[in-house]
């Protein structure tokens, strides 16, 4: 039986994400306690620096997908082989450059991190950085094979390999941590698993997909064309690095590893939050491209944009409001009281990012319309603004200051300016969008009122009470959003699958 790779891949993607969340929630508190706060901070600090070498990718991975698809439609196997050869050559060179640049970083560890690290921390930082640099350097040429698997829509293989890695990682990591190897042990395990996956991908491409390479000629014209195409993706990569990794480096340089550890935990929780939204909007990407290609009807695009935005708001508002009331006891019980400052930092990160998240289908609409250049440059200048604000604020107020700088820049750029751009230039009716979103706001009052009462009168630092009242809060939210907020379309998204399940169960009983 032929497997629908797209549907199966999408299903496995959600399963993998859910599995990743569960494992991370169970594994993280054990890992934090075995590592210690300073060691965890050091790990986050070094990884934030090494991650900047990932910019050497220049966004070429997306370019590969575009040009491979072009040649595949034409059944041009010769040019596909040349494309593979060119990318393998380019990424191998990039890998070597990354290795050399990484060694420069290793030799200048003291200069990079300043005087806030102890001699022992600096020594560990050098080892960690060297291993991470090696891991990253090998990933560049290996990415050609991963891109080829994606281009051939082998989603099932991809997701299964990823799931196996997700499950194996903590089971291998924990014994290593228990033996006292700490952050160096973690990085070694991560590197071994990454290289193993890369080898598996290479074997799959060679044996199953019969990948071909041709190194006979290097197409400089095509390379120039791909560089231009990738330039805006590269800008977005820079923005992401500044927004989500620079704060850790600033804190490490001026406040030490403990501040980095606390901020790193908050950033991890923010990653969970953002990935939920991305998982929803990504399903609609093909539809957006079809709609733009067919008639580019802004009214239809606005309706879809609003539908997805409302669904995302319903989910994210539950998590966001729930975290406001339950976040502090959750962090204290989950990570430990020495991470309690992660609570306000997390709030400063997730609250401002909520609006861009409910609007992230707009990014795909821009790309489909080839109007994403403005947002790329806007996000770049927002990131620069984040840098300007975060450095002095982090020096004085630590992690809360760094998060405040990020929050202000997100509010100004990603919320205020982007909404004006969507309305005035992209052609989306933002007045309609916000009218529909505000219809959901009244449904938040009952759960917020209940949450305030719980916060004042209930000891949520007791695990049994935390779980009990947390469940009550979720039930109150669901009932309120169902009767006061959701429209028939949204209710049917839940109602229809439930009816099908009930009917199947009834038939099976008979």
Order of alpha helices (4+ residues) and beta strands (2+ residues): alpha-alpha-alpha-alpha-alpha-alpha-alpha-alpha-alpha-alpha-alpha-alpha-alpha-alpha-alpha-alpha-alpha-alpha-alpha-alpha-alpha
